[in-house]
Amino acid sequence: MHGLADYAAGELDSARREFDRAIAADPRFADGLYNAAASAALADRAEEAVAFLRRAAAIDPERVQVLGRNDEDLRGLRRRADVRALLGLRRPPPENVPPPP
C-alpha cells in the first residue's frame, strides 16, 4: 500500500523501493511486479518495465492483460510487439484517441 501511495503522489523512486520490498517478500506477487513495471515505464526505463511485465505475466497472464490494456502508464510500451503480446493486444493502439472512461 505504501508503494501505491508513493506512486499516486508521483514519488516513483520511493514507490519502486516499496514495490521491490513487496516482490522480495513474495516473488510471485503479480500486482507488485506489475506496479514495478508501471513505475519503471513512467521513469523511462522501458527494458526494466518490460522485464517486470514478463515476470508478472508468467505468474498471472490474465491479470496483467486486464491491468495493462488501458493503463496510461504503459502507453509508450504498447507500441512494442512484445508488450502487445503480453497484454493480449493484436495491433498497436490508435494514435490520438483518448482511452475509454
C-alpha positions as CSV (number, residue, x, y, z in Angstrom):
1,M,0.0,0.0,0.0
2,H,2.9,2.4,0.7
3,G,4.2,1.8,-2.8
4,L,0.8,2.7,-4.3
5,A,0.6,5.8,-2.2
6,D,4.0,6.9,-3.3
7,Y,3.2,6.1,-6.9
8,A,0.0,8.2,-6.7
9,A,2.0,11.1,-5.3
10,G,4.5,10.8,-8.2
11,E,7.3,9.7,-6.0
12,L,8.5,7.0,-8.3
13,D,11.8,6.2,-6.6
14,S,10.1,5.7,-3.3
15,A,7.3,3.7,-4.9
16,R,9.9,1.5,-6.6
17,R,11.6,0.7,-3.3
18,E,8.3,-0.3,-1.8
19,F,7.5,-2.5,-4.8
20,D,10.9,-4.1,-4.6
21,R,10.2,-4.9,-0.9
22,A,6.9,-6.4,-1.8
23,I,8.5,-8.5,-4.5
24,A,11.3,-9.6,-2.2
25,A,8.7,-10.8,0.3
26,D,6.7,-12.7,-2.3
27,P,8.4,-13.1,-5.7
28,R,5.1,-14.4,-7.2
29,F,3.2,-11.2,-6.3
30,A,1.9,-10.3,-9.7
31,D,0.4,-7.0,-8.7
32,G,3.8,-5.9,-7.2
33,L,5.6,-6.9,-10.4
34,Y,3.0,-5.1,-12.5
35,N,3.2,-1.9,-10.4
36,A,7.0,-2.1,-10.6
37,A,6.7,-2.3,-14.4
38,A,4.3,0.7,-14.5
39,S,6.7,2.8,-12.3
40,A,9.7,1.9,-14.5
41,A,7.7,2.8,-17.6
42,L,6.9,6.2,-16.1
43,A,10.5,6.7,-15.3
44,D,11.5,6.0,-19.0
45,R,13.1,2.6,-18.1
46,A,11.4,0.6,-20.8
47,E,13.6,-2.5,-20.7
48,E,13.2,-2.8,-16.9
49,A,9.4,-2.2,-17.3
50,V,9.2,-5.0,-19.9
51,A,11.2,-7.4,-17.7
52,F,8.8,-6.8,-14.8
53,L,5.8,-7.2,-17.1
54,R,7.2,-10.5,-18.4
55,R,7.6,-11.8,-14.8
56,A,4.1,-10.7,-13.8
57,A,2.6,-12.3,-17.0
58,A,4.4,-15.6,-16.3
59,I,2.6,-15.7,-13.0
60,D,-0.9,-14.4,-13.9
61,P,-1.2,-13.5,-17.6
62,E,-4.9,-12.7,-17.4
63,R,-4.4,-10.2,-14.6
64,V,-1.6,-8.5,-16.5
65,Q,-3.8,-8.2,-19.6
66,V,-6.7,-6.7,-17.6
67,L,-4.4,-4.2,-15.8
68,G,-2.3,-3.3,-18.8
69,R,-4.7,-2.9,-21.7
70,N,-5.8,0.7,-20.9
71,D,-3.1,1.7,-18.4
72,E,-1.9,5.1,-19.5
73,D,1.4,4.5,-17.7
74,L,2.2,1.8,-20.3
75,R,1.1,3.9,-23.3
76,G,4.6,4.1,-24.8
77,L,5.3,0.5,-24.3
78,R,2.2,-0.7,-26.1
79,R,3.8,0.2,-29.4
80,R,6.2,-2.7,-28.9
81,A,5.1,-6.1,-30.3
82,D,6.4,-8.0,-27.3
83,V,4.4,-5.8,-24.9
84,R,1.3,-6.1,-27.0
85,A,1.7,-9.9,-26.9
86,L,1.9,-9.8,-23.1
87,L,-1.2,-7.6,-22.9
88,G,-3.1,-9.7,-25.4
89,L,-3.3,-6.9,-27.9
90,R,-3.3,-7.8,-31.7
91,R,-2.3,-4.4,-33.1
92,P,-0.8,-1.1,-31.9
93,P,-3.2,1.3,-30.2
94,P,-4.6,4.1,-32.4
95,E,-2.9,7.4,-32.3
96,N,-4.5,10.4,-30.6
97,V,-7.6,8.6,-29.4
98,P,-8.4,9.1,-25.7
99,P,-8.7,5.9,-23.6
100,P,-12.2,4.8,-22.6
101,P,-13.7,6.2,-19.5
